[in-house]
Amino acid sequence: PLTGVARHPLWSACPKEKTTRGLFDIRYLLLENRCGVVGPKPRVLFYDLGCTVFAEGPDQAGRFNPKFGTLEMNITNGSGGGPSIPIFYNLYKDRCLAFDEVFAWEAKPLVAADWWRPVPAILRPRIHFFNHPVLELPIRQSVRGQGEAPNESFLRLLLHTATPEDFVVVKVDIDGGPELEIVEAIASRPELSELVDEIFFEYHFNYDGINFGWGASTLKDKTVEHAVGLLRRLREAGIRSHFWI
C-alpha cells in the first residue's frame, strides 16, 4: 500500500500516539514472488543507487558487524543509511529471484579493499561497484530523453545493460543526487519503464513539517501529494513501486 507517511501503515509520526511498528519496518511491502512459478527464472538485475558499504565495519580488530552484510539476515527493517545490498539480496532470494548481477553506486570515497573484504565469494563475480556519484542531465532533459547523458548516468547504463526480458529491481537513495531526474524519467519514458519491474525510492518530502530525518523545513516544494502521485504514475506504467527507508 501507498501511505502519506511513506512508512509502515501502522507506524505513527505523532510522538503522542502509540505505534506498533518501528520507523524502519518494511514487513508491509509486497514484493514480486516467483516461487512456484512454472518455467525458467529470468535474469535478475539489481541497481542500487546509494549502496553505502556492503557490511558495517571494520572495527579496530578488523571485524564487521555480524548483524549486517550476511546472507542469512532476518529481514524486517530497511537500510536506514546502512548497507542495502545484503537486505535486497535476501529479500529476493527468499522469493526465488536471486540476483544474477548487481550494479551499485556510492558517491562517498571509500577504500576499495575495505568495501570488498566482507563480500562473500558467491556474490563477488556478480557485483559491479562504482565509487563515484551518479550524474544525470537536468530534469527536463532527463524526462524528455533529450541530449547525451554523461558516462556516470544510471539511466544511460540501464539502457545498455537491461532488456525487457530481464527482471529489474532499482533502489534510489542518493541524498543530494539526481533522484527525481531518475524516477521522473522512468515514470515518463516508455523505453525506460519497460525495463524496470520493481522500484524502491526514498523520497524526501515535506509532511506537515514533521522531520523524518531529512530536514522537513527545506522541502516545502516536495509535497506528500507529489510523492504519492509519482509512485502512482510508476505503478500505472506497470512498475511495482514502493517507498524506501
Buried (B, 14 or more C-beta within 10 A) or exposed (E): EBBBBBBBEEBBBEEEEEBEBBBBBBEBBEBBEBEEEEEEEBBBBBBBBBBBBBBBBBEEEEEBBEEBBBEEBEBEBBBBBBBBBBBBBBBBEEEBBBBBBBBBBBBEEBEEEBBEBBBEEEBEEBBEBBBEBBBBBEBEBBBEBEEEBEEBBBBBBBBEBBEEEBBBBBBBBBEEBBBBBBBBBBBBBEEBBBBBBBBBBBBBBBBEEEEBEBEBEEBEEBBBEBBBEBBEBBBEBEBBBBBBB
